[in-house]
Amino acid sequence: MSTTDPQPGGEARGPIVVFPVTPENPPFRVVEVDGIVIGTAHDIVELIELASHAGRKHVDLDDPAQVRWVGGGKYKWRP
């Protein structure tokens, strides 16, 4: 199983990494793409928006080659 997905031009990219919930008010998760923090998300919708802005279209949230969930899956948004 590969952790990269091919891009136009043959460039490989790693998964989006969604880190554990940070227990602030409101709670959020840090999101990283290709080793760069691209922002914070408070829910799945914000995660998809961040991914889109980073050039990741049509992200399958259940595919570990596309999204790596750290500290809880896609339904974990509260501490």
N, C-alpha and C positions, 0 to 999 in steps of 0.2 A: 504494500500500500504506500503510495506516495503522499508526501505532505505538501506538495507543490502542485499548482495547476498551470498548464501552458498558457502563455500569452502571445498575442501577435508578435512576430519577430523572434519567436523561440525563447523568450525570456520567461524564467520560472519564478513564481511568487509563492511565498509561504501563506499559511492560514491567517485569518484574522484572529487575534488573541483577545479574549474577553476575560479580564481579571476579576477576582472576587469582589463581592459587594463591599463598598466603603460605607460604614455606618454613619453617614452625615444626615442632615435634614434638608432635603430628601436624600435617601440613599442613592448611590450610583455605582457604575462599574467603569473602570478605565478600559479603553479600547485601543489596541495597537495593531498596526498593519506594517508588515515588512520591517519590524523592529523599531518603528516610530509611533509614539503615542499620538493618535489623531483626535482624541477627545474623550469625553465621558458620556455615558448613556444611562438614562433612568429607566428605560424599558426597551423592548424589542424594536419598536418603531424607530426610536432614536438610533439604535444600533444599525438598523438597515439604512437610515439616512446617512450616518457617518460612513458606512461602507460604500454607499453610492458616491459620496463626495470624494472618496479615496479611489474611485475608479472601479470598484467592485460591484458589478451589476449581477442580478439574479443569484444571490447568495443562498445556498442551501444550509440553513442553520443546523441541520442534523448530520451534515457531512463533515467528519473530523478533518478531512483534507482542506476544507474551506474555512471552518470555524473551530477554534480550540477554546473550550470553556474551562476556565480555571476556577475552582471553588464553587461549583454549582452550575447547572445547565441553564438552558434558555428561559426557564421559568423562575429562576432564582434572582429576584431583584430587591429583596428585603433582607436585612441581617437576621 
